[in-house]
Amino acid sequence: MITSNFSIKGQIVFTLLFVAACIPANAQKSKKKSKAPNYQEVINEAHAKYKDVKEGANADYIEELAKVNPNIFGIVIVTPKGEVFTVGDFSEYVSIQSVSKVFTMAKVIEELGPEALLEKIGADATGLPFNSVEAVEHMKGKEINPLVNPGAIMSTSLIAGTDSAEKWNNVQATLNSFAARKLEINKPVYISEANDNVHNQALAVLLQSYGRMYWDPREITDVYTKQCSMNVSAKDLAIMAGTLANGGINPVSKEVVVSPSTVSHVLAVMSTAGLYDDSGIWFYNTGLPAKSGVGGGFIAVVPGKFGIAVVSPPLDKAGNSVKAQLVIEHVVNALGLNPYLIKPVGAKK
Ligand code: GLN
């Protein structure tokens, strides 16, 4: 009796399990396959929507930057699979400027480890402009971050090399690996900034006075200035951002550029300090790691999904490209990409 009772129960359980297993499969079949997001359409839309925006102005504290065509406007998305979506002036060059800071930081973390970066530079937002002396003075050169000038010059000073030339080669090789091509220096921009960068030299010397500069301050400021003067297009920047979106493997060259752990730390600092003293507002609006440069280049990373870059030289007061911010906010909203926009479950009926 007991045995047959069990077998009946067993059969019922088996049937129920079988039915349960079948339901989702059937439901799945009847459900329409969700459409892949149309990146091309969304960037076309953003380009059309913002191309006539006239707000902002080119940086002019570096003379050559004031001469750059303010109408250059390119948008590019690069996915981990290496798909490239472009619109507008995606192959026009601007100098990389502060966007380069992201990649030297990555190299330092890769070479020395995440602890060394925290100990020797820091990972705290300053809440101050990118070239602020107060940011250094306030904490005696500590608790700064590699995405503002003083922290970036520290970062470049930590790049491996037995002399400044070797450090420069290492910086170039790093930028090239992220971009999947050999980048060239924009000589007029370099000369223009090198002739007028006493302020950055002062930051480096001040850091040295606190024992927080790891190479000759003037020599390394020069390497940093060259690093900022590399020419990049929106496509280059999107490949660089795409490498971060893909956990450190370049989606185009397939080279392993840095480790996923390095990328996680880099994206965290981009999230808190990528737009200088406007980093909070940016993160509040998008929830995405990003980095701007005074040349008008701008990158943002949607981890695992894509890197996006916009080039448009006119900047707002904090030094961030006006159009780039509008475009990426548009893309984030259109595709629902803010990671903090959560689809809730379990609401009571
Ligand atoms: N080379 C520039 C400087 O040091 C970079 C600044 C920037 O892009 N915010 O002033």
Boltz pocket constraint, residues with backbone or C-beta under 6 A from the ligand:
constraints:
  - pocket:
      binder: B
      contacts: [[A, 96], [A, 97], [A, 98], [A, 99], [A, 130], [A, 131], [A, 149], [A, 193], [A, 200], [A, 224], [A, 225], [A, 228], [A, 292], [A, 293], [A, 294], [A, 295], [A, 319]]
      max_distance: 6.0
